[in-house]
Amino acid sequence: MLFTFNLTILTILTIINKYKIFWFERKAKHGKMSNVEDVAKVLFMKAYKNLQEFIATLEKEGELLRIKEEVSAELEISEITDRVCKLNGPALFFERVKGHKIPVVTNLFGSFRRVCLAFGVKKIDELTEILLDFIEIRQVEGFFEKLKIIPKLWQTKNFFPKIIKKAPCQEIVWRGDKVNLFKLPILKCWPEDGGLFITLPCVITKDPETGIRNIGMYRMQVFSENETGMHWQIHKVGAKHYQKAEKLGQKLPVAVAIGPDPAVIYSATAPLPEDMDELLLAGFLRGKPVELVKCLTVPLEVPAESQIILEGYVEPYERRLEGPFGDHTGYYTPQDYYPVFKITCITMRKDTIYPATIVGKPPMEDCYLGKVTERLFLPLIKKILPEVIDINLPWEGVFHNLAFVSIDKRYPGHAFKVASALWGLGQMMFTKIIVIFDKEVNVQNLSEVLFYMSGNVDPERDIMIVKGPVDALDHASSYPAFGSKMCIDATKKWKEEGYQREWPKEAIMTPEIKTKIDKIWKKLGIEEFLKKEVRIYENSHNER
Ligand SMILES: Cc1cc2nc3c(=O)[nH]c(=O)nc-3n(C[C@H](O)[C@H](O)[C@H](O)COP(=O)(O)O)c2cc1C
């Protein structure tokens, strides 16, 4: 009886929700949604079918410039893109690449506006809310609570990838002797790079034991017509799959999707837990399943709408010297031995476009991808460390060098506990310097950060240095991938932490006086005066 009752309620709720979603989708389609937030909350991200659709949107929004002048894939595209990144400029579509028929697009994600357009939101923080919703789904306990979230559960079916039979990415097929990477407009990015590098590849592997898929972005140096390096650093999931395959004495099938839709490209860079398929995140973010097609020569599936697919294997125990490569640290990473990817087949769309990114001294395109990760993963960190208020990974710290973290400090040594916990969380283990602040400090404001970081710290007492794994790209550590990390506790110090005096009060005005001055502020003529004199003040500031 109770079972039938439950079942009836479930069915009714599911039907209501299906209707709700249909209604929202219809409204959104006909442009009747009041604002972007409404649409995003129901449909999550904008589901671009492919890169072509995203590029068309960027063009319509004045975020993409077509370059008609003929340019070379060797250094010239890189120099133009680097300059445009530093000017916070548009995505670039190079129509005529010397010696190639395929056009090149760079800097697709290189501004906050473009990452928002890629994800169909007004602000990146909206994605955070969406992700929190998703986390709630997984945490709900109890029957009636579960009933309430059925509408959301219904949406989760949209996250799982779907296999289709025929795919645009297989319109053109090069097998055997026809495989030739030099026919693709692959870039040489920096003068002392070891060769041509594929810089935006989504590398797909499956765990040889569990079959769970992983997609990671790992650069690939072209070694020959049908061979590349596979630069998965030892901490990354692709490398783990390879190590397992080696132990089993097997070659590891690998497929590389160049230019799937923006959600998949971003997801390949996201630091997800090891056993989570990035396509779930992509499906979740775009609110629609990612369509996959089976590869022609390896037992893997690839996003059907990708521009180009490279299929092949990485043989066990084979390594070749890779690099140097002008990296996102702003330095050349030195040569090192990495596995070799042997290509069995290249497939592509008839209207294929070759997407690439240039990394180098910040700000570059990857800064914005990194900021998406910072915002998107903050709620996840907060679920584990509720005392964390905010995190800022400044560009200049190239994401693994520096983190500013504000916390709600409750006990002595709390800052060191938070830093230790962060070093235990996935790729946060790479963070070389973590600076911890009290909750009142706005860690997004570098002026505040520097003020408290220098003022609140007694180096002997407030610095903790630990040893451990560091980013494989870190050039300062004595050994590759192993070194030390530092936490600077910039919170107010307590007696229990060895501070024997009274912590001084900050010199701030009373609210009463502030309100009084607010009222007469305009009359004082200060703003008018500053408007006239602004250039003089700016100049004197710059000279400093
Ligand atoms: C443009 C770009 C290039 C990258 N290149 C590499 C690389 O060559 N090797 C690497 O291990 N990680 C590289 N990364 C970082 C990884 O993509 C990132 O750590 C990702 O989370 C790895 O996925 P995984 O956890 O599934 O291994 C790159 C990231 C970006 C945005």
The ligand as a MOL file (V3000), in Angstrom:
LIG
                    3D

  0  0  0     0  0            999 V3000
M  V30 BEGIN CTAB
M  V30 COUNTS 31 33 0 0 0
M  V30 BEGIN ATOM
M  V30 1 C 46.6550 24.5230 -21.6560 0
M  V30 2 C 46.9800 23.4770 -20.6380 0
M  V30 3 C 48.0510 22.6170 -20.8550 0
M  V30 4 C 48.3780 21.6400 -19.9230 0
M  V30 5 N 49.4250 20.8020 -20.1530 0
M  V30 6 C 49.7050 19.8030 -19.2890 0
M  V30 7 C 50.7390 18.8820 -19.5640 0
M  V30 8 O 51.4330 18.9680 -20.5700 0
M  V30 9 N 50.9470 17.8780 -18.6690 0
M  V30 10 C 50.1980 17.7280 -17.5340 0
M  V30 11 O 50.4000 16.7730 -16.7870 0
M  V30 12 N 49.2210 18.6260 -17.2320 0
M  V30 13 C 48.9500 19.6370 -18.0900 0
M  V30 14 N 47.9520 20.5330 -17.8100 0
M  V30 15 C 47.2050 20.4160 -16.5430 0
M  V30 16 C 46.1940 19.2750 -16.6020 0
M  V30 17 O 45.3840 19.3870 -17.7330 0
M  V30 18 C 45.3450 19.2720 -15.3460 0
M  V30 19 O 46.1830 19.0520 -14.2460 0
M  V30 20 C 44.2400 18.2470 -15.3960 0
M  V30 21 O 43.4570 18.3280 -14.2250 0
M  V30 22 C 44.8050 16.8590 -15.5340 0
M  V30 23 O 43.7640 15.9380 -15.6170 0
M  V30 24 P 43.8110 14.5740 -14.8140 0
M  V30 25 O 43.6240 14.9390 -13.3570 0
M  V30 26 O 42.6390 13.8320 -15.3550 0
M  V30 27 O 45.1120 13.9380 -15.0850 0
M  V30 28 C 47.6160 21.5250 -18.7330 0
M  V30 29 C 46.5430 22.3950 -18.5130 0
M  V30 30 C 46.2320 23.3660 -19.4520 0
M  V30 31 C 45.0670 24.2820 -19.1930 0
M  V30 END ATOM
M  V30 BEGIN BOND
M  V30 1 1 1 2
M  V30 2 1 2 3
M  V30 3 2 2 30
M  V30 4 2 3 4
M  V30 5 1 4 5
M  V30 6 1 4 28
M  V30 7 2 5 6
M  V30 8 1 6 7
M  V30 9 1 6 13
M  V30 10 2 7 8
M  V30 11 1 7 9
M  V30 12 1 9 10
M  V30 13 2 10 11
M  V30 14 1 10 12
M  V30 15 2 12 13
M  V30 16 1 13 14
M  V30 17 1 14 15
M  V30 18 1 14 28
M  V30 19 1 15 16
M  V30 20 1 16 17
M  V30 21 1 16 18
M  V30 22 1 18 19
M  V30 23 1 18 20
M  V30 24 1 20 21
M  V30 25 1 20 22
M  V30 26 1 22 23
M  V30 27 1 23 24
M  V30 28 2 24 25
M  V30 29 1 24 26
M  V30 30 1 24 27
M  V30 31 2 28 29
M  V30 32 1 29 30
M  V30 33 1 30 31
M  V30 END BOND
M  V30 END CTAB
M  END
